[in-house]
Amino acid sequence: MPDLGQTAIDEAEKAGFDLSLVDESLRLTAEERARQHDQALALVLEFERIRSTRDEQPKRTAQATG
């Protein structure tokens, strides 16, 4: 009988998943993972704020700029 866990790992690797990232994450404490999550979320929210600010600015037309 095949080892279903190993089969799933093999299939994930064949599909191109980098399982070393999972291993790295599992080496962290829950607190470290939560801190990394908070940092990533803060970055995404900052990008969203920048995009929103940019989208609210009036669009320049080719005539107005040149």
C-alpha positions as CSV (number, residue, x, y, z in Angstrom):
1,M,0.0,0.0,0.0
2,P,1.5,3.4,-1.0
3,D,2.3,6.0,1.6
4,L,-0.5,8.6,0.8
5,G,1.4,11.4,2.5
6,Q,4.5,10.8,0.4
7,T,2.3,10.5,-2.7
8,A,0.7,13.8,-2.0
9,I,4.2,15.4,-1.5
10,D,5.4,13.9,-4.8
11,E,2.3,15.2,-6.6
12,A,2.8,18.7,-5.2
13,E,6.4,18.8,-6.2
14,K,5.5,17.6,-9.7
15,A,3.0,20.4,-9.9
16,G,5.7,22.9,-9.1
17,F,5.0,23.7,-5.4
18,D,8.1,24.7,-3.4
19,L,7.5,22.7,-0.3
20,S,10.7,24.1,1.3
21,L,8.7,27.2,2.0
22,V,6.2,25.1,4.0
23,D,9.1,23.5,5.9
24,E,10.6,26.9,6.7
25,S,7.2,28.2,7.9
26,L,6.7,25.2,10.2
27,R,10.1,25.8,11.8
28,L,8.8,29.2,13.1
29,T,6.9,29.6,16.3
30,A,3.3,30.6,16.1
31,E,4.2,34.1,17.3
32,E,6.8,34.4,14.5
33,R,4.3,33.3,11.9
34,A,1.7,35.8,13.3
35,R,4.3,38.6,13.2
36,Q,5.2,37.8,9.5
37,H,1.5,37.7,8.7
38,D,0.9,41.1,10.3
39,Q,3.9,42.6,8.4
40,A,2.6,41.1,5.1
41,L,-0.9,42.4,5.7
42,A,0.5,45.9,6.6
43,L,2.4,45.9,3.3
44,V,-0.7,44.9,1.3
45,L,-2.8,47.5,3.0
46,E,-0.1,50.2,2.2
47,F,-0.2,49.2,-1.5
48,E,-4.0,49.4,-1.5
49,R,-3.8,52.9,0.1
50,I,-1.3,54.0,-2.5
51,R,-3.4,52.6,-5.3
52,S,-6.5,54.2,-4.0
53,T,-4.8,57.6,-3.7
54,R,-3.4,57.3,-7.2
55,D,-6.8,56.4,-8.6
56,E,-8.5,59.4,-6.9
57,Q,-6.1,61.9,-8.6
58,P,-7.4,63.5,-11.7
59,K,-6.3,61.8,-14.9
60,R,-4.0,63.8,-17.1
61,T,-4.9,64.0,-20.8
62,A,-2.3,63.9,-23.6
63,Q,-3.4,67.5,-24.4
64,A,-2.9,68.8,-20.9
65,T,0.5,67.3,-20.5
66,G,2.0,68.1,-23.9
